[in-house]
Amino acid sequence: MELMAKIAFGVYTLIILCGGILAVAAKSLVRAMVGLIATLLGVAGMYMLLNSPFMAFMQILIYVGAVCVLIFFAVMLTRADAGGEEAESAPLRQNTLALLAVTVVGGVLSWLVLTHPVAGTGVPVEVSIEKLGLGLLGPYGLAFELISVVLLVAMAGAVLLAWERRNGK
Amino acid sequence: MSPLTLYQLVALLLLALGLFGICQRRSLVGMLICVELMLNGAGLSIMAAAQLTPANAVLGQLATLFAMGLAAAEATLVLAIIIVVARRFGTTKTSAVTTLKG
């Protein structure tokens, strides 16, 4: 990596780390969501570093634009404000078990990553949007159609679940 | 350390943060935020593996795109479930939603 790329990588890693810690540890859910947005932007920066600005744009469009707004709706609709659910700290047993889970999973995976390094090419390949579009219409067309069906079903299911009956109940 | 290893470690960091959060959060919305963190780690990992190895880069980018779409669908459904739970129990604390507990 060049020097600038290294600096940018460090900055993005720092953004991801701080945002992630805020998202996990903040007492207020709105603050946690701000942390999540910072993390998502950091990951978008990583995509830029990986030479794929289209994916960075999609990350910002889908995650920051759609998913975060959905989560904000969830926060507002359930009135989970600052004095609400996350105000008191978690019991010690829950924290210990969470730490144990992270240690086991993170330990095994980082051991795997560090002991079995894949000799990758140092320079990220460039993929044009035309190639992505041809892939979506050609060999991966079925997956593309399936994901649209999944999105449609999810949308219809969400409307059905949250439907409030006017009469009766 | 190769760049690929560094990217995988950052993805692992996201996974660890999300996993810790999902075990430790006590409201459904907090857990949803942590699930999004983990899905982002998965996307970053796929993306790094696609761009920095001789593997098929188009397939990797499209896989990340599909993971984003699935995350959006999942967030929609979880939002609906949270609304139903909040309507029925009056709260989204996970400790309060224990009807099945004997």
Interface residues (C-beta under 8 A of the other chain):
Chain A: M1 F9 T13 I16 L17 G20 I21 A23 V24 L29 A32 M33 L36 T39 L40 V43 M46 Y47 L50 N51 S52 F54 M55 M58 Q59 I62 Y63 A66 V67 L70 I71 F73 A74 V75 L77 T78 A80 G84 E85 E86 A90 Q94 N95 L97 A98 L99 A101 V102 V105 G106 L109 S110 V113 L114 P117 V118 A119 G120 T121 G122 P124 V125 V127 K131 L132 G135 L136 Y140 A143 I147 V150 L151 V153 A154 M155 G157 A158 V159 L161 A162
Chain B: M1 S2 P3 L4 T5 L6 Y7 Q8 L9 V10 L12 L13 L14 L15 A16 L17 G18 L19 F20 G21 C23 Q24 R25 R26 S27 L28 V29 G30 L32 I33 C34 E36 L37 N40 G43 L44 M47 A48 A49 Q51 L52 T53 P54 A57 V58 L59 Q61 L62 T64 L65 F66 M68 G69 L70 A71 A72 A73 E74 A75 T76 L77 V78 L79 A80 I81 I82 I83 V84 A86 T91 T92 K93
